[in-house]
């Protein structure tokens, strides 16, 4: 798809739903960027954020109580595909909108509702996100066409493009890797 015009250049099974896995994080990053004016805002990792419930999920190794800036989190999200970071960012942004919380909802669920609403605004017609990371869930799907719409929207965001223009990023130390020079604190595109 040409991102500027929306013209489909080639399509095959473009409207067939698939599990998007980690490309979900493009939508998560977009919504975070649209709702966090200041990328130096601090994100605190909750116990729920770091408990992924899926073996071998990609992480940066954050522990409950660790704090990173939104900027550090976005690089870790997009470069490392860190699932605990997706959860922590979702909780951080969801907490900004208590008016969207229905009874029994968590901040992460508020965020998931927000990304679904934003996907509809972008024009997605066969997409449903059930988490901010893309971890396996039968109710988490999108199509190639809808993902093109999401990516086209993301690359219209200057901060998204700036992040994606880097090749690596070193985030602040975390409890597991307290040495600022520890190579595990650097994520690569």
MOWOFEN-V721584 format. One record per run of one state. SS is the DSSP state (hx for helix, st for strand, lp for the rest). FROM is the first residue (numbers start at 1). TO is the last residue. If there is no record, write none. Layout:
ss = <SS/SS>
from = <FROM/FROM>
to = <TO/TO>
//
This chain:
ss = <lp/st/lp/hx/lp/st/lp/hx/lp/st/hx/lp/hx/lp/hx/lp/hx/lp/st/lp/st/lp/hx/lp/hx/lp/st/lp/st/lp/st/lp/hx/st/lp>
from = <1/18/19/21/36/42/45/47/51/67/70/81/83/95/98/101/107/123/128/129/141/143/144/155/158/165/168/171/174/175/177/178/183/186/189>
to = <17/18/20/35/41/44/46/50/66/69/80/82/94/97/100/106/122/127/128/140/142/143/154/157/164/167/170/173/174/176/177/182/185/188/189>
//
